[in-house]
Amino acid sequence: MAIRPKQHVEPEQAQAPKAPGVPSTVPSTVDPVKPAGVGDSEVQTMGYPSKLMAPDLAKSIVGLLICGVIALIPEMLAIIQWTSAGLALLFVFYFARTVIRFQSKIYVSEYGIRLSSLRGGTAFAWPELSKFRLRYFSTKRDGNKGWFELTLQAGDAKIVAESTLDGFDDLLEISRDWAKDNQLLVDDVTRTNLMRMDEAETLVKAAASERKHGGIN
């Protein structure tokens, strides 16, 4: 069960519970992630590891260069030039998206969540959480390889995180608890993906236990 903020802050700072999705009336100067009296040690900073971002950046740059050169060759057929130009634009978009994701930071505490990126930032307190969605995107036909995408929303504030995020499991756990506390209805796809993650976690723990006992023997 997630721990509600009113159990931590001083009595005079605690506020009446709000319905999920109702914007907070707390002044904008109040940080929902780190309200008064909360130290930095209680806030977890999450980001995307550079070792995973570097290959994506390299691929987008190489693709942009190849398509850009083909599009600029005068002797090339017009249809090939236009196709290459379109692909070059896609690589530009992919590059920009990767850069934004790479420098994005997500700050999480038992009180709320905040996203900081080149496109700006957004934040909300956990009691305001009104939407919880988990999607899986496969890179292979058999579905054995891919990534999860977690969408959290409170009113107009929306935060999206991918499973490559350092600390994604912690974020999923606390947001899942708050979704239950806020009595949110989740769709069938989200429910199925949560079961898939639970099964994967069980298999990992079983494998770790087997290795541990095998080492002892």
C-alpha positions in Angstrom: 0.0 0.0 0.0 1.4 3.4 -0.9 2.0 5.8 2.0 -0.1 8.9 1.7 1.5 12.4 2.1 -0.7 13.3 5.1 1.0 10.6 7.1 4.4 12.3 6.7 3.9 16.1 6.7 3.1 18.1 9.8 -0.6 18.3 10.8 -0.9 22.0 9.8 0.4 21.2 6.4 -1.8 18.2 5.7 -4.7 18.9 3.3 -8.1 17.3 2.9 -8.1 14.4 0.5 -9.0 15.2 -3.1 -10.8 13.1 -5.7 -8.5 11.5 -8.3 -8.0 13.8 -11.3 -9.0 17.0 -9.5 -6.2 19.6 -9.8 -4.5 20.6 -6.6 -5.3 24.0 -5.1 -1.8 24.1 -3.6 0.1 27.2 -4.8 2.4 26.5 -7.8 5.4 27.2 -5.7 4.8 24.1 -3.7 6.6 21.1 -5.1 4.3 18.0 -5.0 7.3 15.7 -5.0 9.2 17.4 -2.2 6.8 19.4 0.1 8.0 21.3 3.1 9.9 19.2 5.5 10.9 16.5 3.0 14.6 16.0 2.4 16.4 15.2 -0.9 17.1 11.6 0.4 13.4 10.9 0.1 13.3 11.8 -3.6 14.5 9.3 -6.2 15.9 10.6 -9.5 15.4 8.5 -12.5 16.9 8.9 -16.0 17.7 6.9 -19.1 21.2 5.4 -19.2 23.6 6.8 -21.7 24.8 3.3 -22.8 21.3 2.7 -24.2 20.8 6.1 -25.7 24.2 6.2 -27.6 23.3 3.4 -30.1 20.0 5.2 -30.9 21.7 8.5 -31.5 24.3 6.8 -33.7 21.6 5.1 -35.8 19.7 8.3 -36.3 22.8 10.2 -37.4 23.9 7.5 -39.8 20.4 7.1 -41.3 20.1 10.9 -41.7 23.4 11.2 -43.4 22.7 8.3 -45.8 19.2 9.5 -46.7 20.3 13.1 -47.0 23.1 12.3 -49.4 20.8 10.1 -51.6 18.2 12.9 -51.6 20.8 15.4 -52.8 22.2 13.4 -55.7 21.1 15.2 -58.9 21.1 12.0 -61.1 18.9 10.1 -58.8 15.3 9.3 -59.8 12.8 11.8 -58.3 10.8 9.2 -56.5 14.0 7.9 -54.8 15.0 11.4 -53.8 11.6 12.2 -52.3 11.5 8.9 -50.5 15.0 9.5 -49.1 14.0 13.1 -48.1 11.0 11.7 -46.2 13.2 9.1 -44.4 15.7 11.8 -43.5 12.9 13.8 -41.8 11.9 10.7 -39.9 15.5 10.3 -38.7 15.6 13.9 -37.6 12.4 13.3 -35.6 13.9 10.1 -34.1 17.2 12.0 -33.2 15.3 14.8 -31.5 13.1 12.4 -29.6 16.2 10.4 -28.4 17.9 13.6 -27.3 14.9 14.8 -25.3 14.5 11.3 -23.7 18.2 11.2 -22.9 18.2 14.4 -20.9 14.8 13.9 -19.3 14.7 13.3 -15.6 11.9 12.0 -13.5 11.8 12.7 -9.8 9.7 10.4 -7.6 8.7 10.4 -4.0 5.9 9.0 -1.9 4.2 12.4 -2.3 4.2 12.9 -6.1 6.1 12.8 -9.4 7.8 15.4 -11.6 9.1 15.3 -15.1 11.8 17.7 -16.3 12.9 17.8 -20.0 13.8 20.1 -22.9 10.1 20.4 -23.7 9.4 21.7 -20.2 8.2 20.0 -17.1 5.1 18.8 -15.4 4.3 17.4 -11.9 1.4 16.2 -9.8 0.8 14.6 -6.4 -0.1 11.0 -6.3 -3.7 11.5 -4.9 -4.4 13.4 -8.2 -3.5 10.4 -10.3 -6.5 9.8 -12.6 -5.1 7.6 -15.4 -2.8 4.6 -15.2 -1.9 2.8 -18.5 0.8 0.2 -19.4 1.6 -0.7 -23.0 4.0 -3.2 -24.5 5.8 -2.7 -27.8 7.4 -5.7 -29.4 10.4 -5.6 -31.7 10.0 -9.2 -32.8 7.0 -11.1 -34.1 7.1 -13.6 -31.3 6.8 -10.8 -28.7 9.7 -12.0 -26.7 11.7 -8.8 -27.1 10.4 -5.2 -26.7 9.7 -2.5 -24.1 7.0 -1.3 -21.8 5.6 2.2 -21.8 3.9 3.6 -18.7 1.5 6.5 -18.9 0.5 8.4 -15.8 -1.9 11.3 -15.9 -3.6 13.8 -13.6 -5.9 16.2 -15.4 -3.9 17.8 -18.2 -0.6 16.7 -16.7 0.8 13.6 -18.3 4.1 11.7 -17.8 5.3 8.9 -20.0 8.1 6.6 -19.1 9.7 3.6 -20.9 11.0 0.5 -19.2 14.6 1.4 -20.2 14.4 4.1 -17.5 16.6 3.5 -14.5 14.2 2.9 -11.6 11.3 2.0 -13.8 10.3 -1.0 -11.6 10.1 1.4 -8.6 8.0 3.9 -10.5 5.7 1.2 -11.7 5.3 -0.2 -8.2 4.4 3.1 -6.5 2.1 4.3 -9.3 0.4 0.9 -9.3 -0.3 1.2 -5.6 -1.7 4.7 -6.0 -3.9 3.6 -8.9 -5.4 1.1 -6.5 -5.7 3.6 -3.7 -7.4 6.1 -6.1 -9.7 3.2 -7.3 -8.8 3.8 -10.9 -10.2 1.5 -13.6 -7.5 0.1 -15.9 -8.1 -1.4 -19.3 -7.7 -5.0 -20.2 -4.4 -4.4 -22.0 -2.9 -2.7 -18.9 -4.1 -5.6 -16.8 -2.6 -8.2 -19.1 0.7 -6.3 -19.2 0.9 -6.1 -15.4 0.3 -9.8 -15.2 3.1 -10.3 -17.7 5.5 -8.2 -15.6 4.5 -10.1 -12.5 5.3 -13.4 -14.2 8.6 -12.1 -15.4 9.5 -10.9 -11.9 8.6 -14.3 -10.5 10.8 -16.1 -13.0 13.7 -13.8 -12.2 13.4 -14.4 -8.5 13.1 -18.2 -9.1 16.3 -18.1 -11.2 18.1 -16.1 -8.7 17.1 -18.5 -5.9 18.2 -21.5 -8.0 21.6 -19.9 -8.6 22.0 -19.1 -4.9 21.1 -22.6 -3.8 23.2 -24.1 -6.5 26.2 -22.1 -5.3 25.7 -23.3 -1.8 25.6 -26.9 -2.9 
